[in-house]
Amino acid sequence: MKNILLIATGGTIASKPTDVGLVPSITSEEIIEFVPQIEKLCKISTIQLMNIDSSNMSPERWIKIANCIRENYEKYDGFVITHGTDTLAYTGAALSYLIQNSAKPIVLTGSQKSIYLQDTDARKNLYDSFIFVCDEKSSGVHIVFDSKVIVGTRARKTRTHSYNAFDSIDYPIVAMIFNEKVIYYINEEIDKPVKFYDELNSNVNIIKLIPGISNKVFEFVGEISDVIVVEGFGVGGLPTYDDEKSLFKTIQKLTQQGKIIVFTTSVPHEGSNIEVYQVGNEIKGSINLLENFNMTLESTVCKLMWITAKTKVFSEVEKMFYESISHDIVY
């Protein structure tokens, strides 16, 4: 039997009601006790790494999770991480950059209702995760939720209450868990040695465009950021709200100061293409900036944290940003 390490971080799956709302309080050992049939699949060890609401997840805690896996990598055949759903997609993306080319499966899961409830998706999601992590073909970072296996860089929470909370954005799901078996749609093979990283630059922020947004927002965010991700309208572009083109000039000034500007879209599917319209074509042709195309917002943010922890030179950031890692960008 395989040796699997369960790393518990909190979230709804581990929560109980209190006078101030749901609070993570169920331990890693207790989580396993709710699904005793898992013990027939593998040998299980557990670590209570943290017990937090996933809204409190942070880059420092992503590194803590990655380091935990690194320290235990040779001892186990795979890893299951229980996690809150609200930032699960960000953690899946972050771990995809912090742990690359892992031949051993690293599975994240959670639930929309606590595992202690009778009516919950938690027990199925956890059991499915162990089925996948024990499969001979599984490898790399994935999210298992509602029977779907999603690449870590492609997941997004698209529903706040329903059990089918996560979708794979513009990339097929890797597999389904059906009748306690893994049905693969995509075979993934790892032919490189695993690489671990332990640095992220958290000075990455997002500005979401709204009609009439002031250039002062960019000035303020630019002061505290190394990277600004601009979440625009439609396929992308930078609007002009005055004759002086203040937004354009502010972004141009920020790039001259060495800030990295990345354009994306607020539309959930099909990505950006800012050269289509004049409002985007003009800025892309005259300012050094990046565009995330079909990457998810979560992967874009986490990839930029990973890259700019190494370098902030635009040409080097550009080269690394457009290199596909774990299917984060598809050409």
KEKE-3310 file (N, C-alpha, C; in steps of 0.2 Angstrom, whole numbers, plus 5000, padded with zeros to 4 digits):
npx = (5004:5002:5010:5003:5003:4992:4989:4983:4975:4964:4949:4932:4929:4934:4927:4917:4902:4901:4897:4901:4900:4906:4920:4937:4941:4942:4953:4967:4968:4955:4948:4951:4945:4932:4930:4932:4934:4945:4957:4958:4963:4976:4991:4991:4997:4996:4997:4994:4995:4991:4976:4965:4954:4952:4952:4962:4973:4990:5004:5016:5011:5008:5021:5025:5017:5022:5036:5033:5029:5041:5050:5045:5045:5052:5048:5035:5022:5013:5003:4989:4980:4970:4959:4952:4939:4938:4951:4957:4960:4970:4980:4982:4987:4999:5006:5009:5019:5029:5032:5038:5037:5034:5034:5027:5010:5001:4988:4974:4960:4943:4928:4911:4903:4904:4914:4909:4895:4880:4874:4884:4897:4910:4915:4915:4923:4935:4937:4938:4949:4959:4958:4962:4976:4982:4982:4991:4995:4994:5001:5010:5002:4986:4968:4955:4938:4921:4921:4929:4945:4957:4969:4981:4984:4973:4961:4946:4936:4919:4906:4897:4890:4885:4889:4896:4908:4920:4928:4937:4946:4946:4953:4954:4947:4957:4954:4941:4933:4925:4914:4923:4935:4948:4945:4954:4956:4966:4983:4996:5013:5028:5044:5055:5066:5060:5057:5060:5054:5056:5053:5043:5036:5027:5022:5013:4999:4981:4972:4956:4947:4934:4921:4926:4937:4949:4966:4973:4971:4980:4992:4993:4992:5003:5014:5016:5018:5027:5022:5008:4993:4981:4965:4954:4941:4932:4941:4951:4961:4965:4955:4951:4948:4950:4956:4970:4974:4977:4977:4985:4997:5000:5002:5012:5022:5024:5029:5041:5047:5051:5041:5031:5018:5003:4991:4975:4959:4942:4933:4927:4930:4940:4950:4962:4965:4973:4976:4966:4957:4958:4960:4968:4978:4985:4992:4999:5008:5017:5021:5031:5023:5015:5004:4991:4984:4977:4978:4973:4967:4971:4983:4990:4993:5000:5011:5018:5022:5031:5040:5045:5051:5063:5068:5067:5068:5062:5063:5068:5058:5047:5051:5051:5038:5030:5034:5027:5020:5015:5004:4999:4998:4992:4997)
npy = (4994:5011:5025:5039:5056:5067:5084:5096:5111:5118:5128:5126:5113:5108:5115:5121:5127:5142:5155:5166:5163:5150:5141:5135:5120:5107:5093:5086:5072:5069:5072:5062:5051:5053:5047:5032:5022:5026:5021:5008:5010:5015:5018:5030:5046:5060:5078:5093:5107:5120:5129:5137:5149:5150:5162:5168:5164:5165:5171:5168:5157:5149:5145:5139:5127:5122:5119:5110:5099:5097:5094:5081:5074:5063:5053:5049:5043:5051:5066:5074:5088:5097:5110:5127:5133:5146:5152:5142:5139:5149:5144:5131:5136:5143:5132:5125:5132:5133:5120:5111:5099:5087:5070:5064:5063:5078:5083:5094:5098:5101:5107:5112:5111:5107:5093:5087:5087:5078:5079:5083:5087:5084:5072:5064:5071:5071:5057:5054:5061:5054:5042:5046:5051:5039:5032:5024:5032:5045:5062:5077:5093:5095:5099:5091:5089:5088:5076:5079:5081:5093:5103:5111:5125:5129:5130:5137:5145:5145:5145:5149:5142:5129:5111:5108:5117:5121:5125:5120:5131:5135:5124:5107:5095:5084:5071:5061:5055:5040:5028:5024:5024:5030:5039:5044:5058:5065:5060:5063:5065:5065:5070:5076:5080:5084:5101:5112:5128:5142:5155:5169:5184:5196:5208:5211:5216:5219:5229:5232:5237:5250:5258:5275:5275:5282:5289:5291:5280:5271:5277:5277:5263:5259:5264:5255:5243:5230:5224:5226:5220:5222:5221:5221:5227:5215:5209:5217:5232:5249:5262:5279:5293:5306:5321:5322:5310:5303:5291:5282:5289:5288:5275:5273:5280:5272:5260:5265:5267:5255:5246:5232:5229:5221:5215:5209:5200:5203:5195:5178:5167:5162:5172:5186:5198:5211:5218:5219:5230:5248:5254:5246:5242:5253:5255:5244:5244:5254:5254:5244:5230:5216:5203:5192:5183:5167:5163:5159:5171:5169:5160:5169:5179:5172:5166:5178:5182:5172:5173:5187:5186:5182:5190:5206:5212:5218:5211:5199:5194:5194:5184:5173:5173:5170:5157:5141:5133:5119:5118:5131:5142:5141:5138)
npz = (5000:4997:5004:5011:5014:5024:5024:5034:5033:5037:5034:5027:5027:5039:5049:5062:5069:5078:5090:5082:5069:5057:5061:5058:5066:5068:5069:5059:5062:5066:5054:5046:5052:5050:5037:5036:5027:5019:5024:5019:5007:5008:5017:5030:5036:5046:5046:5055:5049:5049:5055:5048:5042:5024:5019:5026:5020:5013:5004:5012:5019:5009:5005:5017:5016:5004:5009:5019:5011:5004:5014:5018:5006:5002:5010:5008:4996:4990:4992:5001:5003:5013:5012:5013:5002:4997:4993:4987:4973:4971:4979:4973:4961:4966:4972:4961:4955:4965:4967:4956:4942:4949:4951:4960:4966:4971:4979:4981:4991:4997:5004:5002:5013:5031:5036:5047:5047:5042:5030:5018:5006:5009:5013:5002:4993:4999:5000:4986:4983:4989:4982:4969:4972:4976:4964:4951:4940:4943:4946:4949:4953:4958:4959:4967:4966:4968:4960:4950:4942:4942:4934:4943:4940:4933:4939:4946:4957:4955:4959:4974:4983:4978:4976:4965:4964:4958:4942:4928:4919:4903:4899:4898:4910:4919:4923:4929:4944:4945:4951:4960:4953:4943:4929:4916:4905:4900:4899:4909:4910:4919:4916:4921:4934:4951:4956:4969:4976:4986:4988:4986:4979:4987:4983:4973:4965:4961:4949:4946:4932:4931:4923:4921:4930:4940:4937:4948:4956:4950:4952:4966:4969:4962:4970:4980:4974:4965:4954:4944:4940:4928:4927:4914:4903:4893:4879:4882:4885:4887:4893:4887:4896:4896:4887:4890:4891:4904:4911:4902:4902:4916:4918:4909:4915:4926:4921:4917:4929:4932:4936:4934:4922:4919:4908:4909:4908:4914:4910:4912:4903:4889:4888:4885:4872:4868:4857:4848:4848:4846:4858:4865:4857:4854:4867:4869:4859:4862:4875:4887:4892:4899:4894:4899:4891:4889:4902:4919:4931:4944:4942:4935:4945:4955:4947:4944:4956:4959:4949:4950:4963:4959:4949:4943:4931:4916:4903:4907:4916:4907:4898:4906:4910:4899:4897:4897:4911:4919:4911:4912:4903:4886:4870)
capx = (5000:5006:5011:5001:5003:4987:4991:4977:4976:4958:4944:4925:4929:4936:4924:4911:4898:4901:4893:4903:4901:4910:4927:4940:4943:4942:4960:4968:4966:4948:4945:4952:4940:4925:4930:4936:4936:4952:4962:4958:4967:4983:4993:4990:4999:4993:5000:4990:5000:4988:4969:4963:4949:4956:4953:4968:4979:4994:5011:5020:5008:5010:5028:5025:5014:5027:5041:5031:5030:5048:5053:5042:5044:5055:5045:5028:5021:5009:5001:4983:4980:4963:4960:4946:4937:4938:4957:4959:4962:4976:4985:4983:4992:5005:5010:5011:5026:5033:5034:5037:5039:5033:5031:5022:5004:5000:4981:4971:4953:4940:4921:4906:4900:4909:4914:4905:4888:4878:4873:4890:4901:4917:4918:4916:4929:4941:4938:4940:4956:4964:4958:4967:4983:4984:4982:4998:4996:4993:5007:5009:4998:4979:4963:4950:4932:4915:4923:4933:4952:4958:4976:4982:4985:4968:4955:4943:4929:4914:4900:4898:4886:4884:4894:4901:4910:4926:4928:4943:4945:4949:4958:4950:4949:4962:4951:4935:4933:4919:4914:4929:4940:4950:4944:4958:4955:4973:4988:5001:5019:5033:5051:5060:5067:5056:5061:5056:5056:5054:5052:5037:5036:5020:5021:5009:4992:4976:4967:4950:4944:4927:4920:4928:4942:4954:4973:4976:4971:4986:4997:4993:4994:5010:5019:5017:5018:5032:5018:5001:4989:4976:4959:4951:4935:4932:4947:4957:4963:4965:4951:4954:4943:4951:4960:4977:4976:4980:4978:4990:5003:5002:5005:5019:5027:5025:5034:5048:5050:5052:5035:5028:5011:5001:4984:4971:4952:4938:4928:4929:4933:4943:4956:4963:4969:4972:4978:4960:4954:4962:4961:4973:4983:4990:4996:5004:5013:5021:5024:5033:5019:5013:4997:4991:4981:4972:4980:4968:4969:4975:4989:4994:4996:5005:5017:5022:5025:5036:5045:5048:5055:5069:5070:5062:5070:5057:5065:5068:5051:5043:5053:5048:5030:5027:5035:5021:5022:5010:4998:4996:4996:4992:4998)
capy = (5000:5018:5030:5046:5061:5072:5090:5099:5118:5122:5128:5124:5105:5107:5120:5120:5133:5146:5161:5171:5160:5144:5142:5129:5118:5099:5092:5081:5065:5069:5072:5055:5047:5054:5043:5026:5018:5028:5016:5002:5013:5017:5020:5037:5050:5067:5084:5099:5112:5126:5128:5144:5151:5151:5169:5171:5161:5171:5169:5165:5151:5144:5143:5134:5121:5119:5117:5104:5094:5096:5090:5075:5071:5056:5048:5048:5042:5057:5071:5077:5095:5099:5118:5131:5134:5153:5153:5135:5140:5152:5139:5126:5139:5144:5126:5123:5136:5132:5113:5109:5092:5082:5064:5061:5068:5083:5084:5099:5097:5105:5106:5117:5110:5104:5086:5084:5087:5072:5081:5086:5085:5084:5065:5061:5075:5068:5050:5054:5064:5048:5037:5049:5051:5032:5030:5024:5037:5052:5065:5084:5097:5095:5100:5086:5092:5086:5071:5082:5082:5099:5105:5116:5131:5130:5130:5143:5144:5148:5145:5150:5137:5123:5106:5109:5124:5123:5123:5121:5137:5135:5118:5101:5092:5079:5065:5060:5049:5037:5022:5023:5023:5036:5039:5049:5061:5067:5057:5067:5062:5069:5067:5080:5080:5089:5107:5116:5135:5144:5162:5173:5192:5197:5215:5210:5219:5219:5234:5230:5243:5251:5264:5281:5274:5288:5287:5291:5273:5268:5281:5274:5256:5259:5266:5250:5237:5229:5221:5228:5216:5226:5217:5226:5225:5212:5206:5221:5238:5255:5267:5286:5297:5314:5323:5322:5302:5302:5284:5280:5293:5286:5268:5274:5282:5267:5256:5269:5267:5248:5242:5227:5230:5215:5216:5203:5202:5201:5189:5172:5162:5164:5176:5193:5200:5218:5221:5219:5237:5254:5256:5241:5241:5259:5255:5238:5246:5259:5253:5238:5227:5209:5201:5185:5178:5162:5161:5162:5177:5166:5158:5175:5182:5168:5166:5184:5182:5167:5176:5193:5185:5180:5195:5212:5215:5217:5206:5192:5193:5193:5177:5168:5173:5166:5150:5137:5129:5115:5120:5138:5145:5136:5141)
capz = (5000:4997:5010:5009:5020:5024:5027:5035:5034:5040:5029:5029:5028:5046:5053:5067:5071:5084:5090:5078:5063:5056:5063:5058:5073:5067:5067:5054:5064:5066:5047:5043:5056:5047:5031:5038:5021:5016:5027:5014:5001:5009:5024:5031:5041:5045:5049:5056:5047:5051:5055:5047:5036:5019:5017:5029:5017:5011:5001:5017:5021:5003:5006:5023:5014:5000:5013:5022:5006:5003:5020:5018:5000:5001:5015:5006:4989:4988:4997:5001:5007:5014:5012:5012:4995:4994:4990:4985:4967:4972:4982:4968:4957:4970:4973:4954:4954:4971:4967:4949:4939:4954:4949:4965:4966:4976:4978:4986:4991:5002:5003:5003:5020:5035:5036:5053:5045:5039:5023:5016:5001:5012:5014:4995:4990:5003:4997:4979:4983:4990:4976:4964:4975:4976:4957:4948:4934:4945:4947:4949:4957:4955:4963:4966:4969:4964:4956:4944:4943:4938:4934:4948:4937:4929:4943:4948:4961:4950:4963:4981:4988:4975:4977:4959:4965:4954:4935:4924:4915:4896:4898:4900:4916:4918:4925:4933:4949:4944:4954:4964:4949:4940:4922:4913:4899:4898:4902:4911:4911:4922:4914:4924:4941:4954:4959:4974:4977:4993:4988:4983:4980:4988:4981:4967:4966:4955:4949:4942:4929:4931:4919:4924:4935:4940:4936:4955:4959:4948:4956:4973:4969:4960:4975:4985:4971:4960:4949:4944:4936:4926:4925:4910:4900:4886:4877:4885:4883:4892:4891:4888:4899:4895:4882:4891:4892:4910:4912:4898:4905:4922:4917:4905:4920:4931:4918:4917:4936:4933:4938:4929:4921:4915:4906:4908:4906:4919:4907:4914:4898:4882:4888:4883:4866:4869:4851:4844:4847:4846:4865:4868:4852:4855:4873:4868:4854:4864:4882:4889:4896:4897:4893:4901:4886:4892:4909:4924:4936:4950:4940:4933:4951:4958:4943:4944:4963:4959:4945:4953:4968:4956:4945:4941:4925:4912:4898:4910:4918:4901:4895:4911:4911:4893:4897:4900:4917:4921:4907:4914:4897:4881:4864)
cpx = (5004:5005:5009:5001:4997:4990:4985:4979:4970:4953:4937:4925:4931:4933:4918:4908:4900:4897:4895:4904:4905:4917:4931:4943:4944:4950:4961:4967:4959:4945:4946:4947:4933:4925:4934:4938:4943:4957:4963:4962:4974:4985:4993:4993:4996:4997:4995:4995:4998:4980:4966:4958:4953:4956:4959:4974:4983:5000:5015:5018:5009:5017:5029:5022:5019:5033:5040:5031:5037:5051:5051:5042:5047:5052:5038:5028:5016:5006:4994:4983:4973:4964:4953:4945:4939:4945:4960:4963:4969:4981:4987:4988:4999:5009:5013:5018:5031:5036:5033:5040:5039:5030:5026:5016:5003:4993:4978:4963:4950:4932:4917:4903:4905:4909:4910:4898:4886:4877:4879:4894:4908:4919:4919:4922:4935:4943:4941:4947:4961:4964:4963:4974:4986:4985:4989:5000:4996:5000:5005:5004:4991:4974:4957:4944:4926:4917:4927:4940:4955:4965:4976:4982:4978:4961:4953:4937:4924:4907:4901:4895:4886:4890:4899:4904:4916:4925:4935:4943:4949:4954:4954:4952:4953:4959:4944:4936:4926:4919:4920:4935:4942:4950:4948:4956:4961:4978:4994:5008:5025:5040:5056:5061:5063:5060:5056:5059:5053:5054:5047:5038:5029:5018:5018:5002:4988:4972:4962:4947:4937:4927:4921:4933:4947:4961:4976:4976:4978:4992:4998:4995:5001:5015:5020:5017:5024:5028:5011:4998:4982:4970:4954:4944:4936:4939:4953:4958:4963:4961:4954:4948:4944:4956:4968:4979:4980:4982:4984:4997:5005:5005:5012:5024:5029:5030:5041:5051:5052:5047:5033:5021:5009:4993:4981:4963:4948:4933:4931:4932:4936:4948:4956:4966:4968:4973:4972:4958:4959:4964:4967:4979:4988:4995:5001:5009:5018:5024:5025:5028:5018:5006:4996:4987:4976:4974:4974:4971:4973:4982:4993:4997:5001:5011:5021:5025:5031:5042:5049:5052:5062:5072:5065:5064:5065:5058:5065:5062:5047:5045:5050:5041:5027:5029:5030:5024:5015:5003:4995:4994:4997:4992:4995)
cpy = (5006:5021:5037:5050:5066:5078:5094:5107:5122:5122:5126:5117:5104:5112:5117:5126:5136:5152:5167:5168:5153:5146:5135:5126:5110:5098:5087:5074:5064:5069:5065:5050:5047:5049:5037:5022:5020:5023:5010:5004:5013:5018:5028:5040:5057:5072:5090:5105:5119:5125:5134:5144:5152:5158:5172:5167:5167:5167:5165:5158:5146:5141:5138:5127:5118:5116:5110:5098:5092:5092:5083:5071:5064:5051:5046:5047:5048:5061:5074:5083:5097:5107:5121:5132:5141:5155:5147:5136:5144:5148:5134:5129:5140:5138:5123:5126:5134:5124:5111:5102:5087:5076:5061:5066:5072:5085:5089:5098:5101:5103:5112:5117:5106:5096:5083:5084:5080:5074:5086:5083:5083:5077:5062:5065:5072:5061:5050:5057:5058:5043:5040:5049:5044:5029:5030:5029:5044:5055:5073:5087:5097:5097:5095:5089:5090:5081:5073:5082:5088:5101:5111:5124:5133:5130:5137:5142:5148:5148:5145:5145:5130:5118:5106:5116:5126:5121:5124:5126:5136:5130:5112:5098:5086:5072:5066:5054:5047:5030:5020:5022:5030:5035:5045:5051:5063:5063:5062:5063:5067:5066:5071:5079:5085:5095:5110:5123:5137:5152:5165:5180:5194:5204:5215:5212:5219:5226:5232:5237:5244:5257:5271:5281:5280:5285:5288:5284:5270:5271:5278:5267:5255:5260:5260:5243:5236:5227:5224:5224:5220:5222:5222:5223:5220:5209:5211:5227:5243:5260:5274:5290:5304:5315:5322:5314:5301:5295:5281:5283:5290:5279:5268:5276:5276:5262:5259:5268:5259:5243:5238:5228:5224:5216:5209:5205:5200:5196:5183:5167:5166:5169:5183:5193:5207:5222:5222:5226:5242:5255:5251:5241:5247:5258:5249:5239:5251:5259:5246:5235:5220:5208:5193:5180:5174:5160:5163:5168:5174:5164:5164:5178:5178:5167:5172:5185:5178:5170:5182:5192:5183:5186:5200:5215:5213:5211:5199:5190:5191:5186:5172:5167:5169:5159:5146:5132:5125:5117:5127:5142:5141:5140:5137)
cpz = (5000:5003:5008:5015:5019:5027:5028:5036:5036:5034:5031:5030:5035:5051:5057:5068:5077:5084:5085:5071:5063:5057:5062:5065:5073:5065:5061:5055:5064:5059:5045:5046:5053:5040:5032:5032:5018:5018:5023:5008:5002:5016:5025:5037:5040:5049:5050:5055:5050:5052:5054:5042:5030:5016:5021:5026:5014:5008:5006:5019:5015:5004:5012:5020:5009:5004:5017:5017:5005:5008:5020:5011:4999:5005:5012:4998:4986:4994:4996:5005:5007:5016:5011:5004:4992:4991:4988:4978:4967:4974:4977:4963:4960:4970:4966:4952:4959:4970:4960:4947:4945:4951:4954:4965:4972:4975:4983:4985:4997:5001:5004:5010:5024:5035:5042:5052:5041:5031:5020:5010:5003:5011:5007:4992:4993:5000:4990:4978:4984:4985:4971:4966:4975:4969:4954:4943:4937:4947:4947:4954:4954:4961:4962:4970:4965:4959:4950:4947:4939:4939:4939:4946:4933:4932:4945:4952:4957:4954:4970:4986:4985:4976:4971:4959:4960:4947:4933:4919:4908:4895:4901:4907:4915:4918:4929:4938:4948:4947:4957:4960:4945:4932:4919:4906:4896:4902:4903:4913:4914:4920:4916:4931:4945:4956:4964:4975:4983:4994:4984:4984:4981:4986:4974:4968:4960:4955:4944:4939:4930:4927:4923:4929:4935:4940:4943:4958:4957:4951:4963:4974:4967:4965:4979:4981:4966:4954:4949:4939:4934:4923:4921:4908:4894:4885:4879:4882:4888:4889:4891:4890:4898:4890:4883:4892:4898:4912:4909:4901:4912:4922:4913:4910:4925:4928:4918:4924:4937:4935:4932:4928:4917:4914:4906:4907:4912:4917:4909:4909:4892:4882:4885:4876:4865:4862:4846:4842:4848:4853:4868:4863:4853:4861:4872:4863:4856:4871:4883:4894:4894:4897:4895:4897:4889:4899:4914:4928:4941:4948:4938:4939:4954:4954:4944:4951:4963:4955:4948:4960:4966:4952:4944:4935:4920:4907:4901:4913:4912:4898:4900:4911:4905:4892:4900:4905:4919:4918:4909:4908:4891:4874:4858)
residu = (MET:LYS:ASN:ILE:LEU:LEU:ILE:ALA:THR:GLY:GLY:THR:ILE:ALA:SER:LYS:PRO:THR:ASP:VAL:GLY:LEU:VAL:PRO:SER:ILE:THR:SER:GLU:GLU:ILE:ILE:GLU:PHE:VAL:PRO:GLN:ILE:GLU:LYS:LEU:CYS:LYS:ILE:SER:THR:ILE:GLN:LEU:MET:ASN:ILE:ASP:SER:SER:ASN:MET:SER:PRO:GLU:ARG:TRP:ILE:LYS:ILE:ALA:ASN:CYS:ILE:ARG:GLU:ASN:TYR:GLU:LYS:TYR:ASP:GLY:PHE:VAL:ILE:THR:HIS:GLY:THR:ASP:THR:LEU:ALA:TYR:THR:GLY:ALA:ALA:LEU:SER:TYR:LEU:ILE:GLN:ASN:SER:ALA:LYS:PRO:ILE:VAL:LEU:THR:GLY:SER:GLN:LYS:SER:ILE:TYR:LEU:GLN:ASP:THR:ASP:ALA:ARG:LYS:ASN:LEU:TYR:ASP:SER:PHE:ILE:PHE:VAL:CYS:ASP:GLU:LYS:SER:SER:GLY:VAL:HIS:ILE:VAL:PHE:ASP:SER:LYS:VAL:ILE:VAL:GLY:THR:ARG:ALA:ARG:LYS:THR:ARG:THR:HIS:SER:TYR:ASN:ALA:PHE:ASP:SER:ILE:ASP:TYR:PRO:ILE:VAL:ALA:MET:ILE:PHE:ASN:GLU:LYS:VAL:ILE:TYR:TYR:ILE:ASN:GLU:GLU:ILE:ASP:LYS:PRO:VAL:LYS:PHE:TYR:ASP:GLU:LEU:ASN:SER:ASN:VAL:ASN:ILE:ILE:LYS:LEU:ILE:PRO:GLY:ILE:SER:ASN:LYS:VAL:PHE:GLU:PHE:VAL:GLY:GLU:ILE:SER:ASP:VAL:ILE:VAL:VAL:GLU:GLY:PHE:GLY:VAL:GLY:GLY:LEU:PRO:THR:TYR:ASP:ASP:GLU:LYS:SER:LEU:PHE:LYS:THR:ILE:GLN:LYS:LEU:THR:GLN:GLN:GLY:LYS:ILE:ILE:VAL:PHE:THR:THR:SER:VAL:PRO:HIS:GLU:GLY:SER:ASN:ILE:GLU:VAL:TYR:GLN:VAL:GLY:ASN:GLU:ILE:LYS:GLY:SER:ILE:ASN:LEU:LEU:GLU:ASN:PHE:ASN:MET:THR:LEU:GLU:SER:THR:VAL:CYS:LYS:LEU:MET:TRP:ILE:THR:ALA:LYS:THR:LYS:VAL:PHE:SER:GLU:VAL:GLU:LYS:MET:PHE:TYR:GLU:SER:ILE:SER:HIS:ASP:ILE:VAL:TYR)
# end
